[in-house]
Amino acid sequence: MSNPQYYLVLARAERAAAEAKARVFEEAAAQERAQLQDHVDQTTSPLGQRRHCAAVKRRIAAGDEVAAIVGRRHLLSQQALANELAALSAKPRKAQAAPTVGPDALRAKLGLVAGGRS
């Protein structure tokens, strides 16, 4: 078609479609940001970066929807973070066994190092 008005109308329609598509993507991005605002990433996590990232990967592998990886950010919901902290603090810590041989054994027996007399 050699009608210039046809190409003008076509260009306007393409521009309108592109603007509509951009609006849809902006709305979707805004909704996604709103959902992720209550999530904590590894840089601000009280778990520390390694534990936080491990928790996110473990929860994603289990199919849990409270964790996500967006780019380089590992995100956990506030509730999931609280559960991780509770699980971490609930684990009993192993008492260090007192040495039975060598100079540290005598120090432990005399109570000069941890693991000595009670």
Secondary structure as the mmCIF struct_conf table of DSSP 4:
data_model
#
loop_
_struct_conf.conf_type_id
_struct_conf.id
_struct_conf.beg_label_comp_id
_struct_conf.beg_label_asym_id
_struct_conf.beg_label_seq_id
_struct_conf.end_label_comp_id
_struct_conf.end_label_asym_id
_struct_conf.end_label_seq_id
HELX_RH_AL_P HELX_RH_AL_P1 PRO A 4 LEU A 36
TURN_TY1_P TURN_TY1_P1 GLN A 37 ASP A 38
STRN STRN1 HIS A 39 ASP A 41
TURN_TY1_P TURN_TY1_P2 GLN A 42 THR A 44
TURN_TY1_P TURN_TY1_P3 PRO A 46 LEU A 47
HELX_RH_AL_P HELX_RH_AL_P2 GLN A 49 ALA A 61
TURN_TY1_P TURN_TY1_P4 ALA A 62 GLY A 63
TURN_TY1_P TURN_TY1_P5 GLU A 65 VAL A 66
STRN STRN2 ALA A 67 VAL A 70
TURN_TY1_P TURN_TY1_P6 GLY A 71 ARG A 72
STRN STRN3 ARG A 73 SER A 77
HELX_RH_AL_P HELX_RH_AL_P3 GLN A 78 ALA A 90
BEND BEND1 LYS A 91 LYS A 91
HELX_LH_PP_P HELX_LH_PP_P1 PRO A 92 PRO A 99
BEND BEND2 VAL A 101 GLY A 102
HELX_RH_AL_P HELX_RH_AL_P4 PRO A 103 LEU A 110
TURN_TY1_P TURN_TY1_P7 GLY A 111 GLY A 111
BEND BEND3 LEU A 112 VAL A 113
TURN_TY1_P TURN_TY1_P8 ALA A 114 GLY A 115
BEND BEND4 GLY A 116 GLY A 116
#
